[in-house]
Amino acid sequence: MSLQRAYAYRWAVFVVLSVAYFFVFFHRLSMSVVAVDVDRDFETTGQALGILVSIYFYCYAVMQFPAGLLSDSLGPRKTVAIFLPLSAVGSLLFGLSPSLEWAMVARFCIGLGVSTVFISTMKVLSQWYRHNEFAMMAGAFNAVGGMGVLAGTGLLGWLSSQFGWRISFEIIGGVTVGVCILAWIVVRDNPQSRGWPSIISQDHDDTPGRAETIPLGTAVRTVLRCRHFWPVGLWFFCTCGIFYAFGGLWGGPYLRHTYGMTQTQAGGILSSFAWGMIIASPLLGWVSESVLHSRKKTLMLSSAALLGLFVFLNLHVADLSRAWLLAWFFAFGVFGTAIMAVGFTTVKELFDVRMAGTAVGMLNLFPFLGGAVLMPLLGRVLDAFGKSEAGAYPVAGYQRVLWILMAAAATALGCTLLMKETYQPKNPRA
């Protein structure tokens, strides 16, 4: 009976943490929609705008290693409770920012506040869901992030057109306060904290000593010395760097400057990659688990598709119809971010479950460093081409940006060839 209660309650834990993750992705991708308006209000350059947005990613990246350590030592519930309220403060401050400098402080607070949600949730999932359930749950969790992208593109585009970008962020800050309270009330680190038996102990490969904690220093050294860890890390750097730089910032200006779209129209196009993420995140986990029976093959095929998307866009920089743009960004959501759940599953399966927080935390440095590097770099490239009198960058500038993104996609594909296959068949008795 106690085990049945644990199986039921874990869905409440999953839902609350998913709502928190919704806002993680909202903030991560929201600037793509309001970038032109923020640029106009603060009278900044493309490089400075890239730095403003990338502050979130630098902060997020730096916090991933500490977040993993905190998740394994302090516990995921307390870790989220300490940091998540900062994102509410940052969102409110961003809406009230009188200058670019204050906006940077606000983005720092947002990045710091949401930086522990993903790592903590991966740790929680590793305790509330069994080994052969993890890939599917990680995919479902990533799909909720896609809903955050949907809100950060389509919904924010509409809100900003109605109330302005400042009030929109103040509303989000207020809602986040409620999420913080709910997370503290509902979330628990594992079933044992509520007096229920362990769920993961039901796996038949557990051994009596498996519940013992691995020292943090030992866990860190194990991850750093694993040669199979590094190709996955570089793959995340390139793939996430592409997605965050283009989907999270420059995709919106690209549509507005190259195709002359309004804010609402650009948000509508960008929201299609959110749908790709929502639909494909659990699907790709299932494909790797039940169809291809391979994490590596799934990652290779996805990376090849991502490279193909940028080859195609380089050939059609400014002559695609609305239908083609919707299809392209939908596919971009599938192969540029939905695939991340399989990547994180790969790293989890490389190491002992007791090191889940540390391993995923160290890996999570790479995707956000990728975004932090590429965002201002692409802004600097665009600045080199100059703006028109209307404040728009030329098509030639975006062509150069797309070449850089295509090169990054080719590098990501090369990384998949060096990865280790981590998929293991399900225990037939499980």
Secondary structure as a PSIPRED ss2 file (coil, helix, strand):
# PSIPRED VFORMAT (PSIPRED V4.0)

   1 M C   1.000  0.000  0.000
   2 S H   0.000  1.000  0.000
   3 L H   0.000  1.000  0.000
   4 Q H   0.000  1.000  0.000
   5 R H   0.000  1.000  0.000
   6 A H   0.000  1.000  0.000
   7 Y H   0.000  1.000  0.000
   8 A H   0.000  1.000  0.000
   9 Y H   0.000  1.000  0.000
  10 R H   0.000  1.000  0.000
  11 W H   0.000  1.000  0.000
  12 A H   0.000  1.000  0.000
  13 V H   0.000  1.000  0.000
  14 F H   0.000  1.000  0.000
  15 V H   0.000  1.000  0.000
  16 V H   0.000  1.000  0.000
  17 L H   0.000  1.000  0.000
  18 S H   0.000  1.000  0.000
  19 V H   0.000  1.000  0.000
  20 A H   0.000  1.000  0.000
  21 Y H   0.000  1.000  0.000
  22 F H   0.000  1.000  0.000
  23 F H   0.000  1.000  0.000
  24 V H   0.000  1.000  0.000
  25 F H   0.000  1.000  0.000
  26 F H   0.000  1.000  0.000
  27 H H   0.000  1.000  0.000
  28 R H   0.000  1.000  0.000
  29 L H   0.000  1.000  0.000
  30 S C   1.000  0.000  0.000
  31 M H   0.000  1.000  0.000
  32 S H   0.000  1.000  0.000
  33 V H   0.000  1.000  0.000
  34 V H   0.000  1.000  0.000
  35 A H   0.000  1.000  0.000
  36 V H   0.000  1.000  0.000
  37 D H   0.000  1.000  0.000
  38 V H   0.000  1.000  0.000
  39 D H   0.000  1.000  0.000
  40 R H   0.000  1.000  0.000
  41 D H   0.000  1.000  0.000
  42 F H   0.000  1.000  0.000
  43 E C   1.000  0.000  0.000
  44 T C   1.000  0.000  0.000
  45 T C   1.000  0.000  0.000
  46 G H   0.000  1.000  0.000
  47 Q H   0.000  1.000  0.000
  48 A H   0.000  1.000  0.000
  49 L H   0.000  1.000  0.000
  50 G H   0.000  1.000  0.000
  51 I H   0.000  1.000  0.000
  52 L H   0.000  1.000  0.000
  53 V H   0.000  1.000  0.000
  54 S H   0.000  1.000  0.000
  55 I H   0.000  1.000  0.000
  56 Y H   0.000  1.000  0.000
  57 F H   0.000  1.000  0.000
  58 Y H   0.000  1.000  0.000
  59 C H   0.000  1.000  0.000
  60 Y H   0.000  1.000  0.000
  61 A H   0.000  1.000  0.000
  62 V H   0.000  1.000  0.000
  63 M H   0.000  1.000  0.000
  64 Q H   0.000  1.000  0.000
  65 F H   0.000  1.000  0.000
  66 P H   0.000  1.000  0.000
  67 A H   0.000  1.000  0.000
  68 G H   0.000  1.000  0.000
  69 L H   0.000  1.000  0.000
  70 L H   0.000  1.000  0.000
  71 S H   0.000  1.000  0.000
  72 D H   0.000  1.000  0.000
  73 S H   0.000  1.000  0.000
  74 L C   1.000  0.000  0.000
  75 G C   1.000  0.000  0.000
  76 P H   0.000  1.000  0.000
  77 R H   0.000  1.000  0.000
  78 K H   0.000  1.000  0.000
  79 T H   0.000  1.000  0.000
  80 V H   0.000  1.000  0.000
  81 A H   0.000  1.000  0.000
  82 I H   0.000  1.000  0.000
  83 F H   0.000  1.000  0.000
  84 L H   0.000  1.000  0.000
  85 P H   0.000  1.000  0.000
  86 L H   0.000  1.000  0.000
  87 S H   0.000  1.000  0.000
  88 A H   0.000  1.000  0.000
  89 V H   0.000  1.000  0.000
  90 G H   0.000  1.000  0.000
  91 S H   0.000  1.000  0.000
  92 L H   0.000  1.000  0.000
  93 L H   0.000  1.000  0.000
  94 F H   0.000  1.000  0.000
  95 G H   0.000  1.000  0.000
  96 L H   0.000  1.000  0.000
  97 S C   1.000  0.000  0.000
  98 P C   1.000  0.000  0.000
  99 S C   1.000  0.000  0.000
 100 L H   0.000  1.000  0.000
 101 E H   0.000  1.000  0.000
 102 W H   0.000  1.000  0.000
 103 A H   0.000  1.000  0.000
 104 M H   0.000  1.000  0.000
 105 V H   0.000  1.000  0.000
 106 A H   0.000  1.000  0.000
 107 R H   0.000  1.000  0.000
 108 F H   0.000  1.000  0.000
 109 C H   0.000  1.000  0.000
 110 I H   0.000  1.000  0.000
 111 G H   0.000  1.000  0.000
 112 L H   0.000  1.000  0.000
 113 G H   0.000  1.000  0.000
 114 V H   0.000  1.000  0.000
 115 S C   1.000  0.000  0.000
 116 T C   1.000  0.000  0.000
 117 V H   0.000  1.000  0.000
 118 F H   0.000  1.000  0.000
 119 I H   0.000  1.000  0.000
 120 S H   0.000  1.000  0.000
 121 T H   0.000  1.000  0.000
 122 M H   0.000  1.000  0.000
 123 K H   0.000  1.000  0.000
 124 V H   0.000  1.000  0.000
 125 L H   0.000  1.000  0.000
 126 S H   0.000  1.000  0.000
 127 Q H   0.000  1.000  0.000
 128 W H   0.000  1.000  0.000
 129 Y C   1.000  0.000  0.000
 130 R C   1.000  0.000  0.000
 131 H H   0.000  1.000  0.000
 132 N H   0.000  1.000  0.000
 133 E H   0.000  1.000  0.000
 134 F H   0.000  1.000  0.000
 135 A H   0.000  1.000  0.000
 136 M H   0.000  1.000  0.000
 137 M H   0.000  1.000  0.000
 138 A H   0.000  1.000  0.000
 139 G H   0.000  1.000  0.000
 140 A H   0.000  1.000  0.000
 141 F H   0.000  1.000  0.000
 142 N H   0.000  1.000  0.000
 143 A H   0.000  1.000  0.000
 144 V H   0.000  1.000  0.000
 145 G H   0.000  1.000  0.000
 146 G H   0.000  1.000  0.000
 147 M H   0.000  1.000  0.000
 148 G H   0.000  1.000  0.000
 149 V H   0.000  1.000  0.000
 150 L H   0.000  1.000  0.000
 151 A H   0.000  1.000  0.000
 152 G H   0.000  1.000  0.000
 153 T H   0.000  1.000  0.000
 154 G H   0.000  1.000  0.000
 155 L H   0.000  1.000  0.000
 156 L H   0.000  1.000  0.000
 157 G H   0.000  1.000  0.000
 158 W H   0.000  1.000  0.000
 159 L H   0.000  1.000  0.000
 160 S H   0.000  1.000  0.000
 161 S H   0.000  1.000  0.000
 162 Q H   0.000  1.000  0.000
 163 F H   0.000  1.000  0.000
 164 G C   1.000  0.000  0.000
 165 W H   0.000  1.000  0.000
 166 R H   0.000  1.000  0.000
 167 I H   0.000  1.000  0.000
 168 S H   0.000  1.000  0.000
 169 F H   0.000  1.000  0.000
 170 E H   0.000  1.000  0.000
 171 I H   0.000  1.000  0.000
 172 I H   0.000  1.000  0.000
 173 G H   0.000  1.000  0.000
 174 G H   0.000  1.000  0.000
 175 V H   0.000  1.000  0.000
 176 T H   0.000  1.000  0.000
 177 V H   0.000  1.000  0.000
 178 G H   0.000  1.000  0.000
 179 V H   0.000  1.000  0.000
 180 C H   0.000  1.000  0.000
 181 I H   0.000  1.000  0.000
 182 L H   0.000  1.000  0.000
 183 A H   0.000  1.000  0.000
 184 W H   0.000  1.000  0.000
 185 I H   0.000  1.000  0.000
 186 V H   0.000  1.000  0.000
 187 V C   1.000  0.000  0.000
 188 R C   1.000  0.000  0.000
 189 D C   1.000  0.000  0.000
 190 N C   1.000  0.000  0.000
 191 P H   0.000  1.000  0.000
 192 Q H   0.000  1.000  0.000
 193 S H   0.000  1.000  0.000
 194 R H   0.000  1.000  0.000
 195 G C   1.000  0.000  0.000
 196 W C   1.000  0.000  0.000
 197 P C   1.000  0.000  0.000
 198 S C   1.000  0.000  0.000
 199 I C   1.000  0.000  0.000
 200 I H   0.000  1.000  0.000
 201 S H   0.000  1.000  0.000
 202 Q H   0.000  1.000  0.000
 203 D C   1.000  0.000  0.000
 204 H C   1.000  0.000  0.000
 205 D C   1.000  0.000  0.000
 206 D C   1.000  0.000  0.000
 207 T C   1.000  0.000  0.000
 208 P H   0.000  1.000  0.000
 209 G H   0.000  1.000  0.000
 210 R H   0.000  1.000  0.000
 211 A H   0.000  1.000  0.000
 212 E C   1.000  0.000  0.000
 213 T C   1.000  0.000  0.000
 214 I C   1.000  0.000  0.000
 215 P C   1.000  0.000  0.000
 216 L H   0.000  1.000  0.000
 217 G H   0.000  1.000  0.000
 218 T H   0.000  1.000  0.000
 219 A H   0.000  1.000  0.000
 220 V H   0.000  1.000  0.000
 221 R H   0.000  1.000  0.000
 222 T H   0.000  1.000  0.000
 223 V H   0.000  1.000  0.000
 224 L H   0.000  1.000  0.000
 225 R H   0.000  1.000  0.000
 226 C C   1.000  0.000  0.000
 227 R C   1.000  0.000  0.000
 228 H C   1.000  0.000  0.000
 229 F H   0.000  1.000  0.000
 230 W H   0.000  1.000  0.000
 231 P H   0.000  1.000  0.000
 232 V H   0.000  1.000  0.000
 233 G H   0.000  1.000  0.000
 234 L H   0.000  1.000  0.000
 235 W H   0.000  1.000  0.000
 236 F H   0.000  1.000  0.000
 237 F H   0.000  1.000  0.000
 238 C H   0.000  1.000  0.000
 239 T H   0.000  1.000  0.000
 240 C H   0.000  1.000  0.000
 241 G H   0.000  1.000  0.000
 242 I H   0.000  1.000  0.000
 243 F H   0.000  1.000  0.000
 244 Y H   0.000  1.000  0.000
 245 A H   0.000  1.000  0.000
 246 F H   0.000  1.000  0.000
 247 G H   0.000  1.000  0.000
 248 G H   0.000  1.000  0.000
 249 L H   0.000  1.000  0.000
 250 W H   0.000  1.000  0.000
 251 G H   0.000  1.000  0.000
 252 G H   0.000  1.000  0.000
 253 P H   0.000  1.000  0.000
 254 Y H   0.000  1.000  0.000
 255 L H   0.000  1.000  0.000
 256 R H   0.000  1.000  0.000
 257 H H   0.000  1.000  0.000
 258 T H   0.000  1.000  0.000
 259 Y C   1.000  0.000  0.000
 260 G C   1.000  0.000  0.000
 261 M C   1.000  0.000  0.000
 262 T C   1.000  0.000  0.000
 263 Q H   0.000  1.000  0.000
 264 T H   0.000  1.000  0.000
 265 Q H   0.000  1.000  0.000
 266 A H   0.000  1.000  0.000
 267 G H   0.000  1.000  0.000
 268 G H   0.000  1.000  0.000
 269 I H   0.000  1.000  0.000
 270 L H   0.000  1.000  0.000
 271 S H   0.000  1.000  0.000
 272 S H   0.000  1.000  0.000
 273 F H   0.000  1.000  0.000
 274 A H   0.000  1.000  0.000
 275 W H   0.000  1.000  0.000
 276 G H   0.000  1.000  0.000
 277 M H   0.000  1.000  0.000
 278 I H   0.000  1.000  0.000
 279 I H   0.000  1.000  0.000
 280 A H   0.000  1.000  0.000
 281 S H   0.000  1.000  0.000
 282 P H   0.000  1.000  0.000
 283 L H   0.000  1.000  0.000
 284 L H   0.000  1.000  0.000
 285 G H   0.000  1.000  0.000
 286 W H   0.000  1.000  0.000
 287 V H   0.000  1.000  0.000
 288 S H   0.000  1.000  0.000
 289 E H   0.000  1.000  0.000
 290 S H   0.000  1.000  0.000
 291 V H   0.000  1.000  0.000
 292 L C   1.000  0.000  0.000
 293 H C   1.000  0.000  0.000
 294 S C   1.000  0.000  0.000
 295 R H   0.000  1.000  0.000
 296 K H   0.000  1.000  0.000
 297 K H   0.000  1.000  0.000
 298 T H   0.000  1.000  0.000
 299 L H   0.000  1.000  0.000
 300 M H   0.000  1.000  0.000
 301 L H   0.000  1.000  0.000
 302 S H   0.000  1.000  0.000
 303 S H   0.000  1.000  0.000
 304 A H   0.000  1.000  0.000
 305 A H   0.000  1.000  0.000
 306 L H   0.000  1.000  0.000
 307 L H   0.000  1.000  0.000
 308 G H   0.000  1.000  0.000
 309 L H   0.000  1.000  0.000
 310 F H   0.000  1.000  0.000
 311 V H   0.000  1.000  0.000
 312 F H   0.000  1.000  0.000
 313 L H   0.000  1.000  0.000
 314 N H   0.000  1.000  0.000
 315 L H   0.000  1.000  0.000
 316 H C   1.000  0.000  0.000
 317 V C   1.000  0.000  0.000
 318 A C   1.000  0.000  0.000
 319 D C   1.000  0.000  0.000
 320 L C   1.000  0.000  0.000
 321 S C   1.000  0.000  0.000
 322 R H   0.000  1.000  0.000
 323 A H   0.000  1.000  0.000
 324 W H   0.000  1.000  0.000
 325 L H   0.000  1.000  0.000
 326 L H   0.000  1.000  0.000
 327 A H   0.000  1.000  0.000
 328 W H   0.000  1.000  0.000
 329 F H   0.000  1.000  0.000
 330 F H   0.000  1.000  0.000
 331 A H   0.000  1.000  0.000
 332 F H   0.000  1.000  0.000
 333 G H   0.000  1.000  0.000
 334 V H   0.000  1.000  0.000
 335 F H   0.000  1.000  0.000
 336 G H   0.000  1.000  0.000
 337 T H   0.000  1.000  0.000
 338 A H   0.000  1.000  0.000
 339 I C   1.000  0.000  0.000
 340 M H   0.000  1.000  0.000
 341 A H   0.000  1.000  0.000
 342 V H   0.000  1.000  0.000
 343 G H   0.000  1.000  0.000
 344 F H   0.000  1.000  0.000
 345 T H   0.000  1.000  0.000
 346 T H   0.000  1.000  0.000
 347 V H   0.000  1.000  0.000
 348 K H   0.000  1.000  0.000
 349 E H   0.000  1.000  0.000
 350 L H   0.000  1.000  0.000
 351 F C   1.000  0.000  0.000
 352 D C   1.000  0.000  0.000
 353 V H   0.000  1.000  0.000
 354 R H   0.000  1.000  0.000
 355 M H   0.000  1.000  0.000
 356 A H   0.000  1.000  0.000
 357 G H   0.000  1.000  0.000
 358 T H   0.000  1.000  0.000
 359 A H   0.000  1.000  0.000
 360 V H   0.000  1.000  0.000
 361 G H   0.000  1.000  0.000
 362 M H   0.000  1.000  0.000
 363 L H   0.000  1.000  0.000
 364 N C   1.000  0.000  0.000
 365 L H   0.000  1.000  0.000
 366 F H   0.000  1.000  0.000
 367 P H   0.000  1.000  0.000
 368 F H   0.000  1.000  0.000
 369 L H   0.000  1.000  0.000
 370 G H   0.000  1.000  0.000
 371 G H   0.000  1.000  0.000
 372 A H   0.000  1.000  0.000
 373 V H   0.000  1.000  0.000
 374 L H   0.000  1.000  0.000
 375 M H   0.000  1.000  0.000
 376 P H   0.000  1.000  0.000
 377 L H   0.000  1.000  0.000
 378 L H   0.000  1.000  0.000
 379 G H   0.000  1.000  0.000
 380 R H   0.000  1.000  0.000
 381 V H   0.000  1.000  0.000
 382 L H   0.000  1.000  0.000
 383 D H   0.000  1.000  0.000
 384 A H   0.000  1.000  0.000
 385 F H   0.000  1.000  0.000
 386 G C   1.000  0.000  0.000
 387 K C   1.000  0.000  0.000
 388 S C   1.000  0.000  0.000
 389 E C   1.000  0.000  0.000
 390 A C   1.000  0.000  0.000
 391 G C   1.000  0.000  0.000
 392 A C   1.000  0.000  0.000
 393 Y C   1.000  0.000  0.000
 394 P C   1.000  0.000  0.000
 395 V H   0.000  1.000  0.000
 396 A H   0.000  1.000  0.000
 397 G H   0.000  1.000  0.000
 398 Y H   0.000  1.000  0.000
 399 Q H   0.000  1.000  0.000
 400 R H   0.000  1.000  0.000
 401 V H   0.000  1.000  0.000
 402 L H   0.000  1.000  0.000
 403 W H   0.000  1.000  0.000
 404 I H   0.000  1.000  0.000
 405 L H   0.000  1.000  0.000
 406 M H   0.000  1.000  0.000
 407 A H   0.000  1.000  0.000
 408 A H   0.000  1.000  0.000
 409 A H   0.000  1.000  0.000
 410 A H   0.000  1.000  0.000
 411 T H   0.000  1.000  0.000
 412 A H   0.000  1.000  0.000
 413 L H   0.000  1.000  0.000
 414 G H   0.000  1.000  0.000
 415 C H   0.000  1.000  0.000
 416 T H   0.000  1.000  0.000
 417 L C   1.000  0.000  0.000
 418 L C   1.000  0.000  0.000
 419 M C   1.000  0.000  0.000
 420 K C   1.000  0.000  0.000
 421 E C   1.000  0.000  0.000
 422 T C   1.000  0.000  0.000
 423 Y C   1.000  0.000  0.000
 424 Q C   1.000  0.000  0.000
 425 P C   1.000  0.000  0.000
 426 K C   1.000  0.000  0.000
 427 N C   1.000  0.000  0.000
 428 P C   1.000  0.000  0.000
 429 R C   1.000  0.000  0.000
 430 A C   1.000  0.000  0.000
